[in-house]
Amino acid sequence: MTPLTLSGQLLLPGGPQSGRLTVEAGRIEHIAPQADAPTDRLILPGFVDTHVHGGAGGDTMDGPEGIAALARLHARHGTTTLLPTTITNPWPEVLRALRAVAQVMRAGGVPGGADLPGAHLEGPFISPGRLGAQPPCAVDPTPERVAEVLATGAVRAVTLAPELPGALAAARAFAQAGVRVGIGHTRADAETVQAALAAVRATGGQSCATHLFNAMGGIEGRVPGPPGALIADPHATLEVILDGLHVHPTAFLLARAAAPGRVVLITDAMRAAGLGDGPSELGGQSVTVQGGRATLPDGTLAGSVLTLDAALRRAASLGVPLPELSHMLSLTPARSVGLHDRGELREGLRADLVVLSPDLQVQATYVAGVAVG
Ligand SMILES: [Zn+2]
């Protein structure tokens, strides 16, 4: 097989460069300057989505078929790695979804889809008082339940409300198992969040804000709350849903200014992503999508119908330069979930690539050197 060669404007760790890269056996084998490379092709590391429930009619809770549908849909939008994300459901359903992710991983992933290095367990270890659009099936993170989800071998990230009984011990156990601990769907005060972040840090683990500003209250001078504690912590990465609905542009720019190198763009997409307006479903609840806004019958904002290329364009329109954006979409999320073999264009790393036009539309996506979509 002749090795794949791509020419264009490469977004390298040191900055953009006119050049070409050669792919062999799924890895970036060689990067070289090329003065006459096409100027209308931007080549970036593929995007990494650490929080995505669904897309193209499929949802993580559906099992292998749903996971395949969402992995393919998001790959067409430049995402080369994603963590299928569960929703708060009765405990057996949560376990079943995690086992399905493990099954897909053991089978070698989804042909034509993004790589799946594990799941994001979002719920059920969340506050019953801050469910957002999650169904009311929250439970406490007992040692038995934590052991049970870890035994599936699928969990790479978890969302915890740190005020729940047993949450500190759970945070330690997850961090020790190499699982990124996200603080979210919480009514905790800043001090409780700080205690959880310290516990994760003490084990050498990674911490994160699960969709910063959503389902965690706001920031006030005397009441910094979870967002204040998470932004102020120098080690926590900060997931942001930049769809123009979940977070005000200024709130995103605040996080970016206060936490350089720690913002991670996610989709939090649901099964309706990629399908346009109409009726849909989230965690067994009916959802209506209108004008790209997904809501529950009571008007609560549900998940998004976002894809990461759209998030990229929105952030670019807010004045964020491409190298910084690439960090938010690829390098920072990859490192936050312990993936060191991807996230930037470097010889020897996985050939996870996205080719963009000058107006930032996806022209091609490669997962380990194989064109998808
Ligand atoms: Zn959520």
Boltz pocket constraint, residues with backbone or C-beta under 6 A from the ligand:
constraints:
  - pocket:
      binder: B
      contacts: [[A, 122], [A, 131], [A, 132], [A, 185], [A, 211], [A, 215]]
      max_distance: 6.0
